[in-house]
């Protein structure tokens, strides 16, 4: 008998019929002798509907009250799924995040999990219940409802698996695993049988929408065996996310290509080339809770330098506002921006033991006349910023250049 945590996304529970299908799948696991905890998202489109409703009342919704509102989406789903399981003759009990007591900090709309009380869930499991938990939400130390940000149900699922020391955490979604890249861009993209936590973490941070980045961080930190599966297929092994030494890894140098359309570039021109200038620029950006991705500081000339960084496109306006207030203080000649860019990245643990990957990538792009504006690297990834109009071409070219359509990859 195994203890399994399963998470189902919004499309998986998007209608009463789909909820019944999830109930049938879950019940089969318990019928096979397993203990099952199910984490569910709000029904597809419900969170957007609630956000729109809030904005009709208040143009910038109060963060605390917005979390109270958004948490109702998952509350509806857990009740409906529990009803469906009971209708099949199984014992089920639903829990909101506060009822489990998923303790978080008080950062409304993007709270972080601090602790989980697993006592009630364990008692229910021992008594033969299927436990159904609302994803995406928790409660802070003062009892306020909090939410974990978009995709937070993945994090809830992995965190519960860690707290319960589950044998496996299964993430059911509308795709049957992790692919070498988005099949909508490259039809020849191939499903990976296995990928490392490091590679998945990079791909999630670089734009892959299969898993939320915090869920991968949790899984890696607590060594949660994580598997991505399709909720619309009756069988399939999906993609196992694990450590390099846990499974025999595929031998490709590059495992996948990630991309992100939601990037914007900011350049601060003509600032003094002196110690501390980076902090003077990025300190206030951080204080405004704006995440910075790639950073380049040009070689100084005549005592001046240019400083460029990227942010999420939705944060561009806030970043420009902060820099507008700073401009005189940092003696910048001008602040310019560009929201017509994208980021394309190649990811693979095989880079550690192979040289020349960057030059191979750059040549493949150059042969297609694609200009690189910024470059960022780590041990297992290379990212470039390019004009957004070249995104799909760049992804197709790199997928073909690294031979990712074949299981062996580039060798």
Legacy VTK file of the C-alpha trace (Angstrom):
# vtk DataFile Version 3.0
C-alpha trace
ASCII
DATASET POLYDATA
POINTS 411 float
0.000 0.000 0.000
1.305 3.427 -0.944
0.379 6.931 0.156
-0.202 8.992 -2.973
-0.925 12.699 -3.314
-2.680 13.616 -6.549
-3.198 17.133 -7.827
-5.756 18.010 -10.515
-5.706 21.355 -12.328
-8.574 23.560 -13.442
-9.124 21.925 -16.815
-9.207 18.498 -15.139
-12.138 19.614 -12.958
-13.612 22.086 -15.432
-17.125 20.599 -15.512
-19.335 18.238 -13.469
-18.551 15.460 -15.943
-14.805 15.961 -15.538
-15.150 16.060 -11.756
-16.936 12.698 -11.906
-14.116 11.334 -14.085
-11.546 12.499 -11.534
-13.589 10.816 -8.797
-13.544 7.547 -10.744
-9.770 7.743 -11.236
-9.135 8.555 -7.584
-11.446 5.798 -6.374
-9.539 3.216 -8.434
-6.353 4.051 -6.546
-8.055 3.556 -3.202
-9.723 0.372 -4.434
-6.220 -0.907 -5.246
-5.304 -0.452 -1.574
-3.609 2.946 -1.658
-4.197 5.891 0.654
-5.037 8.955 -1.431
-4.930 12.694 -0.800
-6.340 14.808 -3.634
-5.500 18.469 -4.201
-7.676 20.394 -6.633
-7.673 23.791 -8.303
-10.701 25.947 -9.019
-12.720 24.948 -12.063
-11.211 26.233 -15.317
-11.878 29.952 -15.767
-13.247 30.456 -12.257
-10.251 32.336 -10.846
-10.277 34.741 -13.804
-14.010 35.260 -13.301
-13.489 36.115 -9.643
-10.633 38.514 -10.433
-12.803 40.279 -13.032
-15.629 40.476 -10.510
-13.325 42.068 -7.950
-12.105 44.645 -10.459
-15.672 45.635 -11.246
-15.991 46.615 -7.589
-12.513 48.018 -6.957
-10.039 48.948 -9.695
-7.106 47.748 -7.564
-8.652 45.087 -5.330
-7.575 45.057 -1.700
-5.071 42.149 -1.437
-6.560 40.648 1.731
-10.116 40.719 0.449
-9.024 39.443 -2.963
-7.549 36.346 -1.283
-10.808 35.782 0.596
-12.657 35.943 -2.725
-10.259 33.818 -4.787
-10.140 31.029 -2.213
-13.825 30.299 -2.845
-13.021 28.813 -6.261
-11.160 25.845 -4.791
-13.686 25.553 -1.968
-16.406 24.815 -4.522
-14.283 22.166 -6.240
-13.377 20.224 -3.087
-17.037 20.030 -2.111
-18.121 18.841 -5.555
-15.367 16.227 -5.808
-16.131 14.914 -2.325
-19.800 14.601 -3.326
-18.801 12.700 -6.478
-16.640 10.284 -4.456
-19.426 9.681 -1.952
-21.814 9.057 -4.822
-19.484 6.238 -5.920
-19.654 4.730 -2.450
-16.319 5.959 -1.080
-15.679 7.868 2.124
-14.337 11.344 1.401
-13.757 14.497 3.403
-12.938 17.955 2.090
-10.612 20.498 3.692
-9.902 24.127 2.924
-6.345 25.331 3.402
-7.236 26.850 6.759
-8.936 23.645 7.938
-5.821 21.594 7.191
-3.909 24.516 8.587
-1.503 25.163 5.802
0.347 27.948 7.590
1.783 30.676 5.358
3.346 34.085 5.693
1.106 37.127 5.220
2.150 38.067 1.675
-1.339 38.206 0.184
-1.752 36.934 -3.392
1.677 35.214 -3.316
2.088 33.726 0.156
4.706 31.110 0.984
4.028 27.945 2.964
5.716 27.814 6.366
4.245 24.688 7.954
1.515 22.069 7.502
-0.424 20.268 10.233
-0.923 16.740 8.898
-2.709 15.338 11.957
-6.310 15.502 10.715
-5.371 14.169 7.285
-3.516 11.195 8.774
-6.444 10.321 11.033
-8.830 10.412 8.068
-6.526 8.286 5.917
-6.225 5.659 8.642
-10.029 5.529 8.821
-10.297 4.871 5.083
-11.212 8.351 3.893
-10.079 9.931 0.659
-8.873 13.373 1.736
-9.706 16.239 -0.646
-7.786 19.478 -0.070
-8.197 22.912 -1.647
-5.055 23.908 -3.494
-3.683 27.424 -3.862
-4.586 28.602 -0.353
-3.560 28.684 3.277
-3.858 30.815 6.384
-1.415 33.169 8.081
-0.548 33.303 11.778
-3.450 35.647 12.474
-6.018 33.463 10.759
-6.266 35.476 7.526
-6.914 33.536 4.335
-3.966 33.694 1.933
-3.347 32.457 -1.602
-0.108 31.172 -3.104
-0.195 32.871 -6.500
-0.971 31.487 -9.938
-0.291 27.783 -10.185
-0.176 27.532 -6.397
-2.123 24.270 -6.351
0.991 22.490 -7.644
2.868 23.828 -4.626
0.083 22.711 -2.294
0.231 19.200 -3.727
3.984 18.863 -3.373
4.004 20.455 0.093
1.343 18.019 1.325
3.315 15.120 -0.149
6.389 16.323 1.747
4.462 16.802 5.005
2.867 13.365 4.734
6.052 11.703 3.428
4.027 10.369 0.512
5.429 7.701 -1.777
4.658 9.814 -4.849
3.106 13.122 -5.817
1.232 12.921 -9.102
0.436 16.158 -10.937
-2.446 15.589 -13.354
-2.798 18.207 -16.044
-3.917 18.623 -19.655
-0.608 17.309 -21.023
0.822 13.817 -20.605
4.233 14.870 -19.336
7.138 17.247 -19.810
8.193 17.759 -23.428
11.449 18.840 -25.005
9.606 22.053 -25.838
6.042 23.239 -26.453
4.489 20.877 -29.054
2.321 23.766 -30.269
5.503 25.451 -31.501
7.418 22.313 -32.498
5.109 19.415 -33.461
8.083 17.025 -33.310
8.643 17.769 -29.598
9.129 14.583 -27.594
7.838 13.610 -24.159
10.651 12.985 -21.690
10.455 9.842 -19.582
12.686 11.320 -16.884
14.024 14.778 -16.103
16.077 15.978 -13.130
14.797 18.432 -10.539
17.533 20.839 -11.617
16.449 20.726 -15.248
12.767 21.038 -14.370
13.513 23.943 -12.046
15.353 25.744 -14.812
12.608 25.037 -17.352
9.886 26.197 -14.953
11.784 29.391 -14.167
12.461 30.012 -17.854
8.859 29.867 -18.998
7.729 26.244 -19.124
4.121 26.241 -17.899
3.885 22.540 -17.002
4.706 23.069 -13.305
4.900 26.066 -11.024
8.497 26.789 -10.050
7.855 26.725 -6.306
6.386 23.233 -6.545
9.599 22.001 -8.165
11.679 23.746 -5.481
9.635 22.022 -2.782
9.941 18.651 -4.459
13.698 18.973 -4.830
14.242 20.231 -1.278
12.206 17.449 0.354
13.041 14.749 -2.203
9.411 14.233 -3.172
9.023 11.754 -6.009
7.133 13.836 -8.570
5.350 12.667 -11.707
3.452 14.646 -14.375
0.521 12.792 -15.962
-2.492 13.515 -18.172
-5.902 13.617 -16.515
-7.485 12.820 -19.900
-5.694 9.505 -20.497
-6.576 6.315 -18.638
-2.978 5.089 -18.580
0.550 6.302 -19.214
3.794 6.732 -17.318
4.048 10.500 -17.803
7.329 12.161 -16.854
9.186 11.354 -13.641
11.044 14.265 -12.056
13.867 12.961 -9.895
17.547 13.169 -9.008
20.270 12.214 -11.445
21.326 9.248 -9.363
17.778 8.008 -8.702
17.131 6.757 -12.209
19.181 6.035 -15.319
18.998 9.394 -17.022
18.594 9.924 -20.721
21.985 10.657 -22.215
21.145 13.809 -24.169
23.299 16.858 -23.513
20.238 19.101 -23.857
16.935 17.951 -22.374
14.689 20.780 -23.468
14.106 24.271 -24.783
12.085 26.744 -22.738
10.858 30.167 -23.754
9.114 33.122 -22.197
7.112 35.730 -24.059
6.462 37.795 -20.930
9.794 39.590 -20.716
10.536 43.302 -20.914
13.923 45.017 -21.036
14.882 48.201 -19.185
18.084 50.137 -19.854
19.377 52.931 -17.636
21.705 55.021 -19.782
24.706 57.080 -18.740
24.957 56.331 -15.031
28.228 56.855 -13.144
30.571 53.875 -13.459
31.314 53.553 -9.739
30.946 50.970 -6.940
27.404 50.688 -5.678
25.591 51.863 -8.804
23.992 48.431 -9.335
22.583 48.534 -5.804
21.368 52.103 -6.249
19.354 50.949 -9.269
18.220 47.491 -8.201
17.738 48.154 -4.487
14.608 50.293 -4.993
13.407 47.838 -7.674
13.608 45.014 -5.116
11.894 47.149 -2.459
9.009 47.586 -4.916
8.732 43.762 -4.970
9.714 43.572 -8.647
11.635 40.453 -9.674
14.651 41.043 -11.899
15.808 38.319 -14.268
18.786 38.953 -16.548
21.286 41.762 -15.843
24.012 43.335 -17.982
26.293 46.239 -17.087
28.289 47.520 -20.015
31.995 48.294 -19.855
32.362 51.870 -18.672
33.709 54.701 -20.815
34.379 58.301 -19.793
33.246 57.441 -16.276
29.775 56.380 -17.429
28.084 53.059 -18.090
24.742 51.648 -19.202
22.821 49.198 -17.022
20.266 46.794 -18.523
17.952 44.287 -16.863
14.773 42.367 -17.640
11.529 42.085 -15.675
8.188 40.428 -16.226
6.216 42.387 -18.789
3.438 43.078 -16.283
5.971 44.766 -13.969
7.434 47.068 -16.613
5.210 50.014 -15.693
6.097 49.722 -12.012
9.805 49.440 -12.795
9.738 52.552 -14.982
7.869 54.441 -12.283
10.514 53.549 -9.695
13.351 54.497 -12.051
11.623 57.732 -12.968
11.755 58.738 -9.320
15.405 57.656 -9.109
16.696 59.165 -12.330
18.084 62.401 -10.898
19.422 60.666 -7.806
21.500 58.209 -9.873
22.384 60.841 -12.502
21.025 58.773 -15.389
20.847 60.493 -18.763
17.826 58.434 -19.881
15.734 55.364 -19.098
14.452 53.353 -22.058
12.472 50.126 -22.306
11.470 47.459 -24.792
8.553 45.062 -24.277
8.905 43.428 -27.703
11.461 40.859 -26.594
11.412 37.226 -25.497
13.753 34.786 -23.806
14.768 31.423 -25.271
16.792 28.912 -23.260
18.399 25.516 -23.715
18.548 23.319 -20.597
20.435 20.114 -19.826
22.580 18.581 -17.083
24.800 17.230 -19.854
26.273 20.722 -20.277
28.396 20.083 -17.199
30.518 17.561 -19.053
30.450 18.987 -22.581
32.077 22.119 -23.974
31.065 24.261 -26.925
27.305 24.206 -26.291
27.033 28.001 -26.189
28.926 28.514 -29.447
26.842 25.786 -31.117
23.648 27.521 -29.981
24.814 30.974 -31.070
25.847 29.724 -34.506
22.466 28.055 -35.044
20.735 31.370 -34.303
23.205 33.408 -36.351
22.666 31.174 -39.388
19.005 32.229 -39.293
19.842 35.926 -38.909
18.580 36.064 -35.304
20.371 38.739 -33.270
21.118 38.089 -29.584
20.535 41.077 -27.287
21.421 39.560 -23.900
22.981 36.303 -22.662
22.736 34.532 -19.305
24.223 31.174 -18.336
24.391 28.673 -15.504
25.895 25.189 -15.218
22.922 23.628 -16.975
21.291 26.383 -19.070
21.989 29.101 -21.597
19.413 31.859 -22.087
19.291 34.549 -24.736
17.047 37.565 -25.200
15.934 38.136 -28.790
13.275 40.081 -30.679
9.883 38.503 -29.967
9.123 38.118 -33.680
11.844 35.451 -33.894
10.644 33.361 -30.939
9.043 30.432 -32.760
11.744 30.344 -35.428
14.456 30.282 -32.751
12.785 27.453 -30.841
12.328 25.349 -33.977
15.893 25.970 -35.129
17.404 25.044 -31.761
15.185 21.985 -31.336
16.374 20.727 -34.705
20.014 21.738 -34.139
20.207 19.806 -30.859
18.361 16.848 -32.425
15.765 16.823 -29.641
13.157 15.116 -31.785
15.227 11.946 -31.413
15.618 10.259 -28.046
19.356 10.237 -28.167
19.628 13.997 -28.592
22.897 15.672 -29.557
25.863 13.534 -28.669
LINES 1 412
411 0 1 2 3 4 5 6 7 8 9 10 11 12 13 14 15 16 17 18 19 20 21 22 23 24 25 26 27 28 29 30 31 32 33 34 35 36 37 38 39 40 41 42 43 44 45 46 47 48 49 50 51 52 53 54 55 56 57 58 59 60 61 62 63 64 65 66 67 68 69 70 71 72 73 74 75 76 77 78 79 80 81 82 83 84 85 86 87 88 89 90 91 92 93 94 95 96 97 98 99 100 101 102 103 104 105 106 107 108 109 110 111 112 113 114 115 116 117 118 119 120 121 122 123 124 125 126 127 128 129 130 131 132 133 134 135 136 137 138 139 140 141 142 143 144 145 146 147 148 149 150 151 152 153 154 155 156 157 158 159 160 161 162 163 164 165 166 167 168 169 170 171 172 173 174 175 176 177 178 179 180 181 182 183 184 185 186 187 188 189 190 191 192 193 194 195 196 197 198 199 200 201 202 203 204 205 206 207 208 209 210 211 212 213 214 215 216 217 218 219 220 221 222 223 224 225 226 227 228 229 230 231 232 233 234 235 236 237 238 239 240 241 242 243 244 245 246 247 248 249 250 251 252 253 254 255 256 257 258 259 260 261 262 263 264 265 266 267 268 269 270 271 272 273 274 275 276 277 278 279 280 281 282 283 284 285 286 287 288 289 290 291 292 293 294 295 296 297 298 299 300 301 302 303 304 305 306 307 308 309 310 311 312 313 314 315 316 317 318 319 320 321 322 323 324 325 326 327 328 329 330 331 332 333 334 335 336 337 338 339 340 341 342 343 344 345 346 347 348 349 350 351 352 353 354 355 356 357 358 359 360 361 362 363 364 365 366 367 368 369 370 371 372 373 374 375 376 377 378 379 380 381 382 383 384 385 386 387 388 389 390 391 392 393 394 395 396 397 398 399 400 401 402 403 404 405 406 407 408 409 410
